[in-house]
Amino acid sequence: MKLKIYVTRIVPQEGIDIIKDKYDVDVWDSEDVIPYEALREKVVGITALFCTISDNIDAGILDAAGPSLKVVATMSVGQHHIDLEECKRRGIQVTNTPDVASDSAAELTVALLLLTTRRLLEGFEAVKNGEWGKWKPMWILGTESLNRTLGIMGMGRVGFGVARRLKPFGVSRIIYYDVTQAAFADDVGAELVSFEELLKESDLLCVCCALTPQTRHIFDKSAFSKMKSSAVLINTSRAALLQQSDLYDALKEGQISAAGLDVTDPEPLPINHPLLSLPNCVILPHLGTNTTDARSNMSINTAMNIRAVLEPLE
């Protein structure tokens, strides 16, 4: 009998094609999140679970799957939705897709930066609402990237991709904070600085680091108070890197100029959330990997990860 794989969502077919002939593949026939109890029923007796970042893979799901489960493969970079300690205890391998979406995420970060600094959504809404009148010298004035200091929190694949894309915009300086010096940062002339200096010197600050116990809520009231009042903050990494209530206060009180977020807590953000009331806060619905290329490659890599685990067991 073929080993069983359960896929928790409709995903790009390229990944399914890699596993469908060799294994017994069952797919939840929807783009919506599979209900928890339905997932518990579907995973019974499977050998591999092909999941997404929206699925809660806890001890209850692992119990339902039983001892046959050998790998939990998530079509995401993040693994916070998986009980990693429980998987480790049971000898279940966990895989993710850290490399293939970096360019998509970096490109989205730059797009969100420009959307925020140039106040493009306000202009779009003005056109839609019939507010586009005669030329006004002081109407919807944004901020240029030219001669600004670009700060990067986390010079990994995404952070470097952001720096590489923004360097041709004429930023005067690129600085970054990370736990260690990144050798490839020299390729864009980026300087390693302290977190304090990153906050004080950045005109445009892009948050691209991983969420760890050390970085959780690292951008809080204290951090915002050290930033320039003209600074723009962009977060496309993890929502919990920011203390959202402190960010609201900083934006409301003019401690920083504007913010662009592709990640929030919770997701989706309620339509009555205070951040959505601010004209200087641009929020996107977590679009970092939303390109055809990125999602196809994520699906392929997830399937390849499953095969890499299962093939030695056959």
ZAMARGU-4260 file (C-alpha; in steps of 0.2 Angstrom, whole numbers, plus 5000, padded with zeros to 4 digits):
<rodrens>
0) 5000/5000/5000 | 5005/5018/4996 | 5010/5029/5011 | 4997/5042/5014 | 4999/5061/5013
5) 4986/5073/5018 | 4986/5091/5011 | 4977/5104/5021 | 4972/5116/5008 | 4971/5118/4989
10) 4989/5122/4984 | 4998/5125/4967 | 4997/5109/4957 | 5016/5109/4954 | 5019/5102/4972
15) 5005/5089/4971 | 5012/5083/4955 | 5028/5078/4963 | 5020/5067/4976 | 5003/5061/4968
20) 5010/5046/4958 | 5021/5039/4972 | 5010/5042/4987 | 4991/5041/4992 | 4988/5060/4992
25) 4971/5067/4999 | 4968/5086/4998 | 4956/5097/5008 | 4946/5104/4993 | 4945/5122/4998
30) 4956/5137/4999 | 4949/5141/5016 | 4957/5134/5033 | 4951/5116/5037 | 4942/5116/5053
35) 4952/5108/5067 | 4940/5093/5070 | 4940/5089/5052 | 4958/5090/5052 | 4959/5078/5066
40) 4948/5065/5056 | 4958/5067/5040 | 4975/5064/5048 | 4972/5047/5055 | 4985/5035/5048
45) 4994/5047/5037 | 5013/5047/5035 | 5016/5065/5030 | 5006/5081/5033 | 5007/5095/5020
50) 5001/5110/5030 | 5000/5129/5029 | 5004/5143/5041 | 4985/5144/5046 | 4984/5126/5052
55) 4986/5123/5071 | 4997/5107/5072 | 4997/5103/5090 | 4997/5088/5101 | 4979/5084/5097
60) 4982/5083/5079 | 4998/5073/5082 | 4988/5061/5093 | 4975/5059/5079 | 4988/5055/5066
65) 4996/5042/5077 | 5013/5034/5076 | 5013/5032/5057 | 5016/5051/5055 | 5034/5054/5051
70) 5035/5072/5044 | 5025/5088/5046 | 5030/5099/5031 | 5023/5117/5031 | 5022/5128/5016
75) 5029/5143/5025 | 5044/5150/5032 | 5036/5152/5049 | 5034/5136/5061 | 5025/5145/5075
80) 5009/5135/5071 | 5017/5119/5074 | 5021/5111/5092 | 5039/5109/5088 | 5044/5102/5105
85) 5030/5089/5104 | 5036/5084/5086 | 5054/5082/5092 | 5048/5071/5107 | 5039/5060/5095
90) 5053/5059/5082 | 5042/5068/5069 | 5053/5079/5057 | 5047/5096/5053 | 5051/5105/5037
95) 5048/5123/5030 | 5052/5133/5015 | 5064/5147/5020 | 5073/5151/5004 | 5060/5152/4990
100) 5050/5166/4995 | 5064/5178/5000 | 5063/5188/4984 | 5044/5190/4985 | 5045/5196/5003
105) 5059/5208/4999 | 5050/5215/4984 | 5034/5217/4994 | 5044/5226/5008 | 5050/5239/4995
110) 5033/5241/4988 | 5025/5244/5005 | 5039/5256/5009 | 5035/5267/4993 | 5016/5265/4996
115) 5019/5272/5014 | 5032/5285/5011 | 5024/5293/4995 | 5006/5292/5003 | 5000/5283/4987
120) 4984/5276/4996 | 4978/5293/5001 | 4980/5299/4983 | 4971/5284/4976 | 4957/5287/4988
125) 4956/5305/4984 | 4954/5301/4965 | 4940/5288/4970 | 4931/5301/4981 | 4931/5315/4969
130) 4944/5325/4979 | 4956/5327/4965 | 4955/5346/4961 | 4967/5359/4955 | 4986/5357/4959
135) 4990/5362/4977 | 5008/5365/4982 | 5006/5357/4999 | 4994/5342/4995 | 4998/5324/5000
140) 5017/5327/5002 | 5027/5311/5004 | 5045/5307/5008 | 5058/5303/4995 | 5071/5289/4998
145) 5085/5299/4990 | 5098/5304/5003 | 5090/5295/5017 | 5097/5282/5029 | 5090/5265/5026
150) 5089/5254/5042 | 5087/5235/5041 | 5082/5225/5056 | 5089/5208/5052 | 5101/5206/5037
155) 5095/5189/5031 | 5089/5184/5014 | 5075/5196/5015 | 5084/5211/5023 | 5098/5209/5010
160) 5085/5209/4996 | 5077/5225/5003 | 5094/5233/5004 | 5099/5228/4986 | 5083/5234/4979
165) 5083/5251/4988 | 5102/5255/4985 | 5098/5261/4967 | 5085/5273/4974 | 5100/5284/4981
170) 5099/5281/4999 | 5114/5289/5007 | 5118/5276/5020 | 5112/5258/5024 | 5114/5252/5042
175) 5108/5236/5050 | 5107/5227/5066 | 5108/5208/5068 | 5116/5196/5080 | 5131/5194/5069
180) 5140/5203/5055 | 5133/5197/5038 | 5147/5195/5025 | 5136/5199/5010 | 5131/5215/5018
185) 5147/5222/5011 | 5140/5220/4993 | 5128/5234/4997 | 5139/5244/5008 | 5129/5241/5023
190) 5136/5244/5041 | 5132/5234/5056 | 5127/5245/5070 | 5119/5243/5088 | 5100/5242/5090
195) 5101/5259/5098 | 5110/5267/5083 | 5098/5258/5071 | 5083/5267/5080 | 5091/5284/5081
200) 5099/5285/5064 | 5086/5277/5052 | 5075/5287/5041 | 5067/5272/5033 | 5067/5256/5045
205) 5062/5239/5038 | 5059/5225/5050 | 5065/5209/5042 | 5071/5198/5056 | 5065/5182/5064
210) 5054/5182/5079 | 5063/5175/5094 | 5061/5177/5113 | 5074/5191/5111 | 5065/5200/5097
215) 5047/5198/5103 | 5040/5216/5106 | 5057/5223/5103 | 5049/5238/5095 | 5040/5245/5110
220) 5036/5262/5118 | 5055/5264/5123 | 5061/5260/5105 | 5049/5272/5096 | 5054/5286/5108
225) 5072/5284/5101 | 5067/5285/5083 | 5066/5301/5073 | 5049/5310/5072 | 5051/5309/5053
230) 5055/5290/5052 | 5045/5278/5043 | 5043/5260/5050 | 5040/5245/5039 | 5036/5227/5046
235) 5034/5213/5034 | 5041/5199/5045 | 5031/5195/5061 | 5018/5205/5070 | 5024/5201/5087
240) 5041/5210/5084 | 5030/5226/5087 | 5020/5230/5102 | 5005/5236/5092 | 4997/5247/5106
245) 5013/5256/5107 | 5015/5258/5089 | 4997/5266/5088 | 5002/5278/5102 | 5018/5283/5093
250) 5009/5286/5076 | 4995/5295/5085 | 5007/5306/5095 | 5019/5310/5081 | 5034/5300/5088
255) 5036/5293/5071 | 5029/5299/5054 | 5021/5283/5047 | 5021/5264/5047 | 5017/5251/5034
260) 5012/5233/5040 | 5010/5217/5031 | 5008/5207/5047 | 4997/5211/5061 | 4990/5202/5077
265) 4977/5196/5075 | 4976/5191/5057 | 4964/5197/5049 | 4964/5213/5059 | 4946/5218/5065
270) 4939/5232/5054 | 4937/5243/5070 | 4955/5241/5076 | 4963/5257/5081 | 4977/5256/5069
275) 4965/5256/5054 | 4959/5273/5060 | 4976/5281/5057 | 4979/5289/5040 | 4998/5287/5043
280) 4997/5268/5045 | 4996/5257/5029 | 4991/5239/5032 | 4991/5225/5019 | 4983/5208/5022
285) 4999/5198/5023 | 5004/5198/5005 | 5023/5194/5007 | 5023/5178/4997 | 5008/5182/4986
290) 5016/5179/4969 | 5013/5165/4957 | 5031/5161/4957 | 5034/5161/4976 | 5018/5150/4980
295) 5022/5138/4966 | 5040/5136/4972 | 5034/5135/4990 | 5022/5121/4985 | 5036/5112/4976
300) 5048/5113/4990 | 5036/5107/5003 | 5033/5092/4992 | 5051/5089/4989 | 5054/5090/5008
305) 5041/5076/5011 | 5049/5065/4998 | 5066/5068/5006 | 5060/5062/5022 | 5049/5047/5016
310) 5060/5040/5002 | 5073/5033/5014 | 5059/5024/5024 | 5053/5015/5009
</rodrens>
